Amino acid sequence: MLCRFCKTELENVFIDLVNSPASNSFLTAEQLNEPETFYPLKVHTCHKCFLVQVDEYKKSDAIFDSNYVYFSSFSTSWLKHSEKYTDMMTKRFGYTKDSLVIEVASNDGYLLQYFKQKNIPVLGIEPTANTAKAAKEKGIDSIVDFFGTRLAKELTKKNIKADLLLGNNVLAHVPDIVDFVKGLQILLSEKGVVTMEFPHLMQLVDNNQFDTIYHEHFSYLSFYTVKQIFASQGLEMFDVEEIPTHGGSLRIFAKHQNDSTKEISQNVENLLKKEIDKGLTSLSYYDHFQEQALKVKLDITSFLIDQKRAGKKVVAYGAAAKGNTMLNYCGIKNDLIEFVVDANPHKQNKFLPASHIPVVNEQTLKDFQPDFVIIFPWNIKEEIVKQLAYIKDWGGKFVVAVPELEII
């Protein structure tokens, strides 16, 4: 396997989570009696550019199809984050009714709706037809397609250029990251701004976030590596922010290399130094991650077995992709966890891949009154604990497994 950026032969395994189905391939009751396809989930570190990556075992067009079940608008904290971003960008760069904001992987219009409310023209690009349909119902013009140089060229032929070109949690999801970034360069207006948000590799390693590894995430990104990839396609970083979303993410700001209207922030040099000082440009930094994941596996399976023997009732909250990675790596099935609650009706009445744990609505939780609720999306733990505070009325407790087992 060659590095998807610099084409170096990959020799170093970052972590091997063995085999599992695609994390968002939820099952219907009828499909429980059918075979499931499992794919390797082995992650490599490039010793030259330090891009951490999984091979494209399952093609992206098979993952992001019309049955895709992730709708961004079901997280209230994510909506608040998006609205705050809109206000900040509008104030900083002065977008108006004469600007054009384009979002790649615009999902159900969760973010562009806030620009639209400010009468700023918007366009969404989204490969999953069902989420794009939800965006269109909000009045968000959306193109159902994958983004790359092909689509960028098609749009520019129609005189469409972005003054703000953004993408949240999409950069890690593209198998051909070079083609994707080249597409950004093509579609960006002369003095336009690109912002991308993605989970920070440094946080993944330091906080044992192995469950954020799944087949949808082809790349695991440091600022050091992303800066190289963007520079190779004529885009220059002029600012970067560390933000708390998804367990610790980066928000990068990029411009055309020949755009002299934007000053390079000190944040760029500071974060590069921080990563280098941490060791992200040394292979030794990536050692021992397998052992950290194994500890979580042993701790959570022991906890579940102990509760089963004690006659306790255990359920989960949040049918998130990260939960499926953990369950399948740990070999946990529906005999140890009764069900998982999720607010998204597109996931309800389905079953998690491989573990076959049923997905139910919140009323089922209230009726069942479990002893423990395991929070799979630990990145929004505070939101969930607040929302489900009533479980303490019957003595229920919350549990998180990552970065380490904790009973709240």
ABEGO torsion letter per residue (X at the ends): XBBAAAGBBBABBABBAEBBBBAABBBBAAAAABBBBBBBBBBBBBAAAGBBBBBBABBAAAABBAABABBAAABAAAAAAAAAAAAAAAAAAGBBAABBBBBBGAEAGAAAAAAAAAGBBBBBBBABAAAAAAAAAAGBBBBBBBBEAAAAAAAAAAGBBBABBBBBGAAAABABAAAAAAAAAAABBAABBBBBBBBBAAAAAAAGBAAABBAABABBBBAAAAAAAAAAAGBBBABBBBBABGGEBBBBBBBBAABAABBBBAAAAAAAAAAAAAGAABAAAABGAAAAAAAAAAAAAAAAAAAAAAGBBBBBBGBBAAAAAAAAAAGBBAAABABBBBABAAABGBBBBGAGBBBBBAAAAAAAGBABBBBABAAAAAAAAAAAAAAAAAGBBBBBAOABBBBX
